[in-house]
Amino acid sequence: MADLNIEVTYFENGGPQNTDKALEIAKKYADQFGIQDIVIASTTGTTAKKASELFDSKRYNIIIITHTYYFGGLEKRQSFPEDLRESLTQKGLIVFSTTHAFGGVERSMRIALQQWGPVEILAKYLRTNFCQGMKVCMEIALMASDGGLIQDLSKDIICIGGTGRGADTVCLIKPMTTSLFDQLRVKAILAKPL
């Protein structure tokens, strides 16, 4: 890819009020750069539904990454509604739930033993020093790669994440698997909260 001349959007505050604008930014740069793989974090399905209305699933490989099952504890199986999962899948979107790349077993050890491991320290660093959405964008790129949902890891993707709910961060990323995390590159931040 040649030199990039991009406009970065910095939202005054993070949160779901930025979702529509973040999705529009993602689509603008996906079209400008000819990117087909769009990876989107969605916990309750609201962002996924909005994305399905904006992105044509015949033109883009739209991958929705949900929270893992039982993310909040054993009392709730999944926050992403099963009927919405089926509806989006029928429209050609991929809805994927798997272990969080920056969590998993290490999160259990932190909670049980009150001991931080290097992966969770990295996640905390990204959340604190950049923003929650930056951590999410990198994490969902890894999860989609590990799941085999991106056909060509040499091509850039666009990732959309957020702070709590909704979307407020958009990144241009060279994806990679978790076992080769050191080769993942955030090539451009297209939008994020201040």
C-alpha positions in Angstrom: 0.0 0.0 0.0 1.3 3.4 -0.9 1.5 6.5 1.4 -1.9 7.1 3.1 -3.6 10.4 3.4 -6.4 9.9 5.9 -8.5 12.0 8.1 -8.7 10.8 11.6 -11.9 11.4 13.7 -11.4 11.9 17.4 -14.6 11.6 19.4 -14.9 13.9 22.4 -16.2 11.0 24.5 -16.3 7.2 24.0 -19.5 5.3 23.8 -22.5 4.2 21.8 -23.5 7.7 20.6 -20.6 7.4 18.1 -21.7 4.1 16.6 -23.3 5.4 13.4 -20.4 7.7 12.6 -17.8 5.0 13.4 -19.5 2.6 11.0 -19.7 5.3 8.3 -15.9 6.0 8.7 -15.2 2.2 8.4 -17.2 2.0 5.2 -15.6 5.1 3.7 -12.1 3.7 4.2 -13.1 0.1 3.3 -14.3 1.5 -0.1 -11.3 3.9 -0.5 -8.7 1.1 0.3 -10.6 -1.7 -1.4 -10.9 -3.7 1.9 -13.3 -6.5 2.0 -12.8 -8.0 5.5 -14.7 -5.9 8.1 -14.4 -7.2 11.7 -16.9 -5.8 14.2 -17.3 -6.3 17.9 -20.9 -6.6 19.1 -22.0 -7.6 22.6 -25.8 -7.3 22.4 -26.2 -7.2 18.6 -27.0 -3.5 18.3 -23.8 -2.6 16.5 -24.1 -5.8 14.4 -27.6 -4.9 13.2 -26.6 -1.4 12.3 -23.6 -2.7 10.4 -25.8 -5.2 8.5 -27.8 -2.3 7.2 -24.8 -0.3 6.0 -22.5 -3.0 4.6 -23.6 -5.2 1.7 -22.8 -8.8 2.7 -22.3 -9.7 -1.0 -19.5 -7.2 -1.3 -17.9 -7.4 2.1 -16.8 -10.3 4.4 -18.6 -9.0 7.6 -17.4 -10.8 10.7 -19.3 -10.0 13.9 -17.3 -11.0 17.1 -19.4 -11.5 20.2 -18.5 -11.9 23.8 -17.6 -15.5 24.6 -20.3 -17.6 26.1 -20.8 -17.1 29.8 -18.6 -14.0 29.7 -20.3 -12.3 32.6 -20.7 -15.5 34.7 -22.6 -18.8 34.6 -26.0 -17.2 35.1 -26.1 -15.7 31.5 -25.2 -18.0 28.6 -24.8 -15.3 25.9 -25.6 -11.6 25.6 -25.9 -11.7 21.8 -29.5 -12.8 21.0 -29.7 -16.2 19.2 -32.6 -15.0 16.9 -30.4 -12.0 15.7 -27.5 -14.4 15.2 -29.7 -16.5 12.9 -31.1 -13.5 11.1 -27.6 -12.0 10.4 -26.2 -15.4 9.3 -29.1 -15.7 6.9 -28.1 -12.3 5.5 -24.6 -13.5 4.8 -22.8 -12.1 7.9 -20.6 -14.3 10.0 -21.4 -14.2 13.8 -18.5 -15.7 15.8 -18.1 -16.4 19.5 -14.8 -17.7 20.9 -12.3 -17.2 23.7 -11.2 -13.6 24.0 -7.6 -13.3 22.7 -6.5 -11.1 25.6 -8.4 -13.0 28.3 -9.2 -16.7 28.4 -7.4 -18.8 31.0 -5.2 -15.9 32.1 -8.3 -13.9 33.2 -9.4 -16.8 35.4 -6.0 -16.9 37.0 -6.1 -13.1 37.7 -9.6 -13.4 39.3 -8.9 -16.6 41.2 -5.3 -15.9 42.3 -5.4 -12.1 42.1 -2.3 -12.3 40.0 -1.9 -10.4 36.7 -0.3 -12.2 33.7 1.5 -10.6 30.7 -1.5 -10.9 28.3 -3.9 -9.2 30.7 -1.3 -6.5 31.5 -1.0 -5.8 27.7 -4.9 -5.6 27.5 -5.0 -3.2 30.5 -2.2 -1.1 28.9 -4.0 -0.8 25.6 -7.3 0.1 27.3 -5.6 2.7 29.6 -3.1 4.3 27.2 -5.0 4.2 24.0 -8.7 3.4 24.6 -11.0 0.4 25.2 -11.8 0.3 21.5 -8.1 0.0 20.5 -7.8 -3.1 22.7 -11.0 -4.5 21.2 -9.9 -3.9 17.6 -6.6 -5.7 18.1 -8.3 -8.5 20.0 -11.1 -9.2 17.4 -8.5 -9.2 14.6 -6.7 -12.0 16.4 -9.9 -13.9 17.1 -11.1 -13.7 13.5 -7.7 -14.8 12.3 -7.6 -17.7 14.7 -11.1 -18.7 13.7 -10.0 -18.9 10.0 -12.6 -16.2 9.1 -10.1 -14.1 7.2 -9.0 -15.9 4.0 -5.8 -13.9 3.4 -3.8 -12.6 6.3 -1.6 -10.7 4.0 -4.5 -8.3 3.2 -5.5 -5.4 5.5 -8.8 -5.5 7.4 -10.9 -2.9 9.1 -11.8 -3.5 12.7 -14.5 -1.7 14.7 -14.6 -1.7 18.5 -16.0 0.4 21.3 -16.1 1.5 24.9 -18.6 -0.6 26.8 -21.4 -0.6 24.2 -21.6 0.6 20.7 -18.7 1.5 18.4 -16.2 4.4 18.7 -12.9 3.1 17.4 -12.0 2.1 13.8 -8.6 0.7 12.8 -6.9 -0.4 9.7 -5.1 -3.6 10.7 -2.8 -6.1 9.1 -4.2 -9.2 10.8 -2.4 -12.1 12.4 -3.1 -15.1 14.6 -2.6 -15.1 18.4 0.5 -17.4 18.0 2.1 -14.7 15.8 0.7 -11.7 17.7 4.0 -9.8 17.3 3.3 -9.6 13.5 -0.1 -7.9 13.9 0.1 -4.2 12.9 -2.3 -1.4 13.6 -1.5 0.5 10.4 -3.9 3.4 10.9 -6.3 4.6 13.6 -9.3 6.0 11.6 -11.4 7.0 14.6 -11.1 6.8 18.4 -12.3 8.7 21.5 -9.9 11.3 23.0 
